[in-house]
Amino acid sequence: MNYFSENKFKELALVNAPNCISIFIPTHRAGQEVNQKIDQINLKNQLQEVARELESWKLGNREIEHLLEPINGLVNDTGFWNEQSDGLVIFRNKDQFEYYTLPVHFQEYTYISDHYYLKPTVPYLNDDGKYYLLALSLSEVRFYEGFPHQIDEVELDDLLPENLQDVVGYDFKEKHLQVRTGQSSTNQGIYHGYGKGNEEEKTEIQKYFRAINNGLMKYIKNRKRPLVLAAVDYLVPLYRGVNEYKNLYGEFVSGNPEHEDPVFLHEKTRELLGEYFDKERKEDIAAFEQALYHGKASFKEEKIIPAAYNQRIDTLFIKNDGEMWGVYDKANNTIKPREIQPDYKACLLNFAANHTLLNNGKVYLLEPDQLPEPSSRLNAIFRF
């Protein structure tokens, strides 16, 4: 499975090579659209558009065929189209071929230049409404990525232990975990053997949790979204004791998650995180207004784009409506806008997003009426 991450965004943002192809299409998880191969047809149509554009640049048929061959392979892979989410993005040049299935609805779009077009992936990275959920018990561990309207289990078999016995050995259950008949208030069996004086069991559970933490950190270490635990109450402080993820959420979903439906876990987690998701964006918009008053923010595009390149942007707001064609003149630290799209595409909004994230700033891709100052395509809070 291909994982798209902030590190991957940065890696792709640094690519500079001829004929970098970026393709975005909306996709469907199931239903009539899948049965009628609508998504496959859309990608096929996008490839025809790409081929025409490459022909206009005088590329030969053999070179075009080489560039498009692996993407055509996806078009004809029936199994691939049965495992889609909300959007598909493909990146291709003569030396590179990557694709990502993401829970983001993309508009159909193709972009060919000497760099990749990454701006539509920003909503996936800015963690607006997104979270992680770790469903934790001594018998199993499941990890989910949550979104505003869905939850997806992420298979991390190569990173996470299957259960406690996988870490500490098969005699642990015999020694410590005899489940008696009876139910707690959360309808879960009650484990005997773990108590205040049982340091051996505590140590072994922490060893198990440490293995889980170590595996998760390889996947989510530099992410910003909250991680919520779903577990019986007594396990929560033990996991917190070994946790290294800086955004582990303070509240948790109480109860044994082993037999809970993911939709139920999603609903309970969204209840916990409701205020959290509203708070950050409102705070950033309020911070823009305050910074603008003190001369530390701007909605002038000719100031913001050079500032992005020069590592000056803390928070960038981009209008999700149209493009801004042109080039950045590094020698003079200025932009040269173009009223029409150049033959070899260069989107300055994409440029600003790439360099802000490359320099560890925050980027929001917003609808026009959501920007702090909607008269501009870019708003920014400066670091200095």
VOGU-3710 file (C-alpha; in Angstrom, 3 decimals, decimal comma):
1> mnyfsenkfk> 0,000/0,000/0,000  1,288/3,464/-0,915  1,112/5,940/1,976  0,974/9,649/1,246  2,546/11,737/3,993  3,994/15,179/4,595  7,458/13,736/3,996  6,292/12,327/0,668  4,789/15,724/-0,234  8,166/17,354/0,452
11> elalvnapnc> 9,989/14,721/-1,565  7,712/15,278/-4,570  7,869/19,071/-4,174  11,645/18,927/-4,679  11,422/17,038/-7,967  12,610/19,047/-10,965  12,671/17,126/-14,240  11,233/17,313/-17,747  7,666/16,186/-18,366  6,446/15,748/-14,795
21> isifipthra> 2,837/14,573/-15,155  0,285/15,096/-12,362  -3,194/13,584/-12,793  -6,143/13,940/-10,418  -9,510/12,201/-10,733  -12,448/11,626/-8,369  -13,070/7,953/-7,598  -15,774/5,813/-6,009  -15,653/3,145/-3,334  -18,541/1,047/-4,642
31> gqevnqkidq> -21,845/1,213/-6,470  -22,970/1,824/-10,012  -19,959/4,009/-10,865  -17,597/1,118/-10,091  -19,747/-1,417/-11,955  -19,874/0,820/-15,022  -16,113/1,541/-14,835  -16,693/5,302/-14,702  -13,401/5,963/-12,916  -11,412/3,895/-15,406
41> inlknqlqev> -13,008/5,778/-18,278  -12,182/9,119/-16,612  -8,525/8,177/-16,258  -8,410/6,969/-19,858  -9,798/10,331/-20,978  -7,213/12,167/-18,886  -4,449/10,144/-20,519  -5,673/11,143/-23,957  -5,469/14,792/-22,886  -1,937/14,268/-21,554
51> areleswklg> -0,872/12,579/-24,795  -2,188/15,484/-26,879  -0,301/17,994/-24,734  2,935/16,023/-24,965  2,511/15,778/-28,743  2,185/19,565/-28,899  5,648/19,762/-27,330  7,034/17,603/-30,151  7,659/14,500/-28,051  7,914/11,348/-30,163
61> nreiehllep> 5,378/8,545/-29,977  7,845/6,164/-28,354  8,667/8,636/-25,576  4,975/9,333/-24,953  4,210/5,606/-24,844  7,005/5,091/-22,310  5,659/7,861/-20,070  2,056/6,643/-20,186  2,639/2,877/-20,131  2,434/2,324/-16,339
71> inglvndtgf> -0,627/4,571/-16,058  -2,334/2,592/-18,820  -1,561/-0,457/-16,720  -3,732/0,995/-13,955  -6,557/1,668/-16,408  -6,686/-2,030/-17,251  -6,297/-3,344/-13,676  -9,822/-4,308/-12,590  -8,751/-5,212/-9,052  -7,199/-1,779/-8,574
81> wneqsdglvi> -10,543/-0,037/-9,242  -12,310/-2,177/-6,643  -10,081/-0,726/-3,904  -10,563/3,011/-4,369  -11,409/5,806/-1,966  -12,587/9,328/-2,929  -9,705/10,482/-5,103  -6,737/9,187/-7,103  -3,549/11,158/-7,785  -0,789/9,973/-10,112
91> frnkdqfeyy> 2,741/11,368/-10,472  4,896/10,338/-13,417  8,071/11,337/-15,221  10,527/9,192/-17,151  12,206/7,995/-13,941  9,322/8,011/-11,467  5,827/6,536/-11,175  3,754/6,921/-8,004  0,038/6,909/-7,285  -2,030/7,434/-4,159
101> tlpvhfqeyt> -5,617/6,579/-3,284  -6,791/9,282/-0,877  -10,040/10,127/0,963  -10,123/13,526/-0,771  -12,522/14,412/-3,582  -10,450/15,779/-6,483  -11,674/17,611/-9,532  -10,479/16,052/-12,790  -7,234/17,798/-13,612  -3,956/17,253/-15,465
111> yisdhyylkp> -0,767/19,268/-15,114  2,507/18,845/-16,996  5,592/20,864/-16,186  9,121/20,492/-14,851  7,640/19,933/-11,381  4,624/18,205/-9,867  1,298/19,826/-9,017  0,590/19,117/-5,337  -1,853/21,803/-4,209  -4,985/19,563/-4,286
121> tvpylnddgk> -3,369/17,220/-1,745  -3,138/19,949/0,904  -6,510/19,083/2,546  -5,149/15,608/3,220  -2,097/17,049/4,954  -3,565/19,913/6,965  -5,486/17,523/9,227  -8,697/19,565/9,149  -11,245/17,099/10,548  -8,852/14,156/10,408
131> yyllalslse> -7,653/11,987/13,263  -6,023/8,664/14,135  -7,681/6,024/16,277  -5,808/3,233/18,046  -8,190/0,460/19,120  -6,226/-1,294/21,802  -6,680/-4,535/23,723  -4,383/-7,296/24,910  -5,758/-9,642/22,247  -5,509/-7,379/19,212
141> vrfyegfphq> -4,588/-3,929/17,982  -6,269/-2,040/15,133  -5,250/1,310/13,713  -7,575/3,669/11,824  -7,422/6,926/9,933  -10,553/8,959/10,572  -12,026/11,679/8,362  -15,055/13,964/8,687  -17,448/11,379/7,224  -15,640/8,051/7,330
151> idevelddll> -13,094/5,838/9,037  -10,601/3,516/7,306  -8,558/0,760/8,875  -4,868/0,976/7,976  -3,023/-2,311/7,641  0,292/-1,929/9,439  1,140/-5,611/9,843  4,804/-4,930/9,188  4,922/-2,273/11,938  2,607/-3,461/14,735
161> penlqdvvgy> 2,509/-6,658/16,809  -0,635/-8,732/16,383  -1,329/-9,011/20,134  0,365/-9,067/23,535  1,443/-12,702/23,233  3,245/-11,820/20,011  5,605/-9,659/22,108  5,920/-11,320/25,509  5,306/-14,988/24,743  2,492/-17,499/24,879
171> dfkekhlqvr> 2,679/-18,226/28,620  1,400/-14,739/29,514  -2,275/-15,594/29,180  -1,818/-18,747/31,246  -0,090/-16,770/33,989  -2,187/-13,660/34,164  -5,277/-13,312/32,017  -8,133/-15,524/33,085  -11,370/-13,916/32,043  -14,240/-14,543/34,419
181> tgqsstnqgi> -17,856/-14,664/33,397  -19,404/-11,312/34,072  -19,784/-7,963/32,468  -18,655/-4,512/33,404  -20,703/-1,389/32,729  -19,209/-1,314/29,237  -20,186/-4,957/28,455  -16,646/-6,279/28,484  -15,113/-9,283/30,169  -12,992/-8,508/33,248
191> yhgygkgnee> -9,378/-9,681/33,303  -8,046/-11,107/36,570  -4,394/-10,956/37,433  -3,660/-7,273/36,892  -3,592/-5,187/40,044  -1,577/-2,591/41,880  0,913/-5,138/43,148  1,372/-7,110/39,974  4,446/-5,386/38,570  5,398/-8,331/36,341
201> ekteiqkyfr> 2,182/-8,094/34,367  2,410/-4,312/34,207  5,948/-4,575/32,808  4,868/-7,067/30,144  1,886/-4,978/29,064  4,133/-1,933/28,799  6,556/-3,947/26,668  3,653/-4,767/24,331  2,520/-1,137/24,248  6,071/0,064/23,633
211> ainnglmkyi> 6,267/-2,184/20,562  2,998/-0,660/19,314  4,268/2,869/19,955  7,542/2,171/18,146  5,702/0,856/15,102  3,230/3,739/15,005  5,963/6,337/15,275  7,445/5,068/12,013  4,131/5,942/10,363  2,820/9,037/12,181
221> knrkrplvla> 5,842/10,591/13,907  5,727/13,976/12,162  1,972/14,238/11,743  -0,155/16,804/13,569  -3,582/15,195/13,773  -4,822/13,892/17,144  -4,425/10,251/18,093  -7,344/8,902/20,150  -7,217/5,673/22,144  -10,108/3,215/22,356
231> avdylvplyr> -9,460/0,840/25,253  -10,643/-0,370/28,646  -9,877/2,218/31,285  -6,989/0,500/33,087  -4,953/0,110/29,887  -5,025/3,800/28,996  -2,488/5,104/31,567  -0,157/2,210/30,725  -0,138/3,183/27,056  0,261/6,872/27,890
241> gvneyknlyg> 3,328/5,936/29,908  5,179/4,689/26,806  3,609/6,952/24,169  5,901/9,259/22,158  3,351/10,791/19,795  3,055/14,451/20,742  -0,634/14,761/19,791  -2,098/11,917/21,829  -5,543/13,235/22,762  -6,440/13,741/26,407
251> efvsgnpehe> -9,813/11,937/26,290  -10,393/8,382/25,058  -13,171/6,027/23,929  -13,822/3,847/26,965  -14,567/0,136/26,615  -13,252/-2,987/24,934  -13,015/-2,170/21,194  -12,445/-5,739/20,004  -15,965/-6,336/18,721  -17,045/-2,763/18,087
261> dpvflhektr> -18,048/-1,697/14,596  -15,672/0,925/13,109  -18,644/3,191/12,388  -19,513/3,194/16,104  -15,892/3,977/17,020  -15,904/6,803/14,465  -19,065/8,330/15,938  -17,706/8,195/19,493  -14,369/9,675/18,434  -15,976/12,530/16,494
271> ellgeyfdke> -18,014/13,368/19,599  -14,791/13,674/21,594  -13,044/15,798/18,950  -15,840/18,194/17,941  -14,493/21,278/19,697  -10,903/20,426/18,800  -11,551/20,622/15,064  -13,374/23,950/15,226  -10,789/25,541/17,457  -7,586/25,415/15,357
281> rkediaafeq> -8,935/27,002/12,177  -10,754/29,730/14,104  -7,579/30,478/16,039  -5,525/30,730/12,840  -8,046/33,055/11,170  -8,126/35,239/14,279  -4,322/35,216/14,321  -4,303/36,500/10,723  -6,502/39,463/11,620  -4,277/40,323/14,569
291> alyhgkasfk> -1,067/39,876/12,580  -2,408/42,017/9,738  -3,089/44,818/12,206  0,544/44,634/13,379  2,000/44,405/9,860  2,960/40,732/10,177  0,478/39,367/7,641  -0,540/40,160/4,082  -3,037/39,425/1,326  -0,745/40,855/-1,382
301> eekiipaayn> 0,203/38,034/-3,730  3,370/39,788/-4,883  4,599/39,770/-1,257  3,403/36,342/-0,226  4,905/34,234/-3,017  8,499/35,484/-2,516  7,991/35,133/1,241  7,049/31,464/0,774  10,290/30,803/-1,094  12,309/32,682/1,553
311> qridtlfikn> 10,939/30,630/4,480  8,996/33,545/5,964  5,477/32,075/6,053  4,048/30,576/9,199  0,474/30,039/7,937  -0,781/30,236/4,349  -4,428/30,422/3,246  -5,072/29,578/-0,438  -8,312/30,190/-2,312  -9,551/26,919/-3,779
321> dgemwgvydk> -10,830/28,579/-6,922  -8,830/28,903/-10,126  -5,104/29,245/-10,658  -2,439/31,945/-10,834  -0,046/31,455/-13,729  3,427/32,939/-13,775  7,023/32,477/-12,622  9,065/33,439/-9,601  12,228/35,403/-10,421  14,744/34,275/-7,792
331> anntikprei> 17,390/36,810/-8,826  15,085/39,771/-8,178  12,808/38,121/-5,595  9,723/39,054/-7,623  6,918/37,307/-9,448  6,021/37,657/-13,116  2,313/36,857/-13,474  0,871/35,832/-16,810  -2,721/36,519/-17,757  -2,975/33,259/-19,660
341> qpdykaclln> -1,652/29,814/-18,895  1,866/29,311/-20,315  2,581/26,355/-22,570  4,693/24,772/-19,832  2,453/25,177/-16,790  3,676/27,077/-13,741  1,072/27,718/-11,041  2,225/30,231/-8,432  -0,398/29,057/-5,919  1,115/25,580/-6,128
351> faanhtllnn> 4,576/27,154/-5,780  3,531/28,982/-2,592  1,960/25,863/-1,062  5,006/23,710/-1,863  7,533/26,100/-0,343  5,438/26,821/2,739  5,190/23,104/3,553  8,826/22,482/2,618  9,701/25,031/5,294  7,349/23,506/7,885
361> gkvyllepdq> 4,623/26,132/7,625  0,911/25,413/7,756  -1,318/25,552/4,648  -5,097/25,776/4,343  -6,897/25,276/1,016  -10,197/27,103/1,541  -13,336/28,031/-0,331  -13,445/31,728/-1,351  -15,811/32,820/1,437  -13,673/31,097/4,099
371> lpepssrlna> -10,505/33,142/3,598  -9,777/35,820/6,209  -9,424/38,322/3,336  -11,408/36,886/0,384  -10,422/39,608/-2,101  -7,079/37,834/-2,686  -6,154/34,328/-3,738  -3,517/34,195/-0,995  -3,466/35,288/2,656  -0,425/34,696/4,853
381> ifrf> 0,867/35,124/8,378  4,607/35,846/8,389  7,212/34,486/10,778  9,158/37,728/10,573
//
